[in-house]
């Protein structure tokens, strides 16, 4: 078993391996991939989630795993059960992997120290959100064809954002240049700890950017007073068409969701032709499929684009590879029918 706790802990090669596998799942989403048949995946979310929790469940089910959702509000957590006792219980019940989201930074790491089961971090406080970082990387690679050499602008509430931290580590590790943009009160207190440049000027930060990632205001994590008002923040840092025009031609717009309408990004930008927000959500399933297979040390799938055979159906297998029944008809002949 392996734990996926942070992109900072992964090498460029490990990140690329996960992206290649996720892309294979995306390109072959209609094929059977029963890599986790007979395995049990438990989700344990101490904070609300729509995209992350559902996509982890869908990912596990597409891999033929049994999925158990631990409803914290109806579990023994309400009786004071600790995180460590809860994860030990899930493991004793047969969980092979436990997906954890928690408001405390380091909670998944703490759980990993007492378990044989694999732990996947689904977001821990203001620390990291590694699978969000991976799906952001995959989306950029799909849309722009590369990551190395790109200029990434991350705009908004950086201080409280685990998404920003995972993105900074992931993009920089693969050779992109990252700039963090926001008011001084929302930039990291220790900017040297992240592989990125910081600026309070939104125009400076967006100039020539290939990717503009806007972040949700983390109002639930703020003590208050970080910005004079949400309205003033939106006027100064909300992404408009005029600001987007300062980025590189063909730049794409990203957002981890959920979007606060009219605050961090205007509706016409979020739903415009440069937006890849919906693609990010879809890619969450494929990235989390790859993450689960990787964490459980199963064989990851890769695409052989040179295959001269066509698919006529699929059959189950015990490893992580897609299985295709091969036809004796060459692909070129099939294309003419």
C-alpha positions, 0 to 999 in steps of 0.5 A: 500500500502507498499513501497519497498525502501531498504533491510536494512529496511526489517526484516529477516522474511519479506525477507524470505516471499518475497523469499518464494513467488518468489520461488513459482512463479518460481516453478509454472511459467506455472500457472495462477497468476492474483493477480494484475488484474485491477491494474496499474503499471507504470515504471519510469526509469531515468537511462538506464536499460535492465534487471530490466525494462523488468523484472518488466514489465514481472512480472506485466504482468504475474500478469495480471496488466496493465503496463505503461512505462513512457519514460523519454526522451519523457515526460515532464521531458525534459521540466523541470518537477520535479520527484515529479510532475511526480509521482503525475501525474502518480498517478492521471492517476491511477497508483497503483504502481510506479517503480522508477530508479533514479541517485539520492540516496533517490529519490524513498523515496522522491517520497513515501512521497507524494504518496498513490501509492506503490513505488518500488525502482529499483535502486537509485544512490549508495544507494540500489537496493533491488530487485536485492538483493532479486534475488541474495538471491533467486538464492543462496538459490536455488543453495546452499540450504541455506543462513545462515552460507554461506561466501559471497565475493563481489569483485569490485567497492563496493564504487559506487555499490548499488547492493553491499549495498543491497547484504550486508544487505540482506545476513547478515540479513539472517545469511551469512558472507559478505566480501567486496573485492577491491582496497582501492579507491573502498571500502566504505568510511565508512565500519562500516556502512555496515554489512561486513568485508572489505579487499584489498586482493582478495586472502584473500577475496575469500578464502573459499567463497561459493559465489563469486559476481563480480561487474561491474566497475561503470565508469559512477559514478566515478570521475576518478582516482579511479584506475590507469587503467582498465587494471591494475584493471583487472589484480589485481581483475578480476576473473580468474579460478586460483582465483576462485580455492581459493573459497570453493568447489562448490562455485558459481559465480554471476554478476548483469550485464551487464558484462564488458568482460575481466575486472571484470571476465574472459569469461570462468568463466562467462560462466563456470559451476559455473556461475549462471548469467543467473539464476539471470536474470530469477529469476528477474521476479519471485522476482519482481512478489513477490515484486509487490504483496507484495507492493500492499498488495495482498495475496502471494503464497506459495507452498504446496509440499504435495498436492496429486492432479495433475494439469489439468488446471488453472482458474483466482482468485482475490487473489495472490494464484495460482489456480489449478483445482483438479483432482480426480486422485491421483498424484501417479496414474497419474505418471504411465501413 
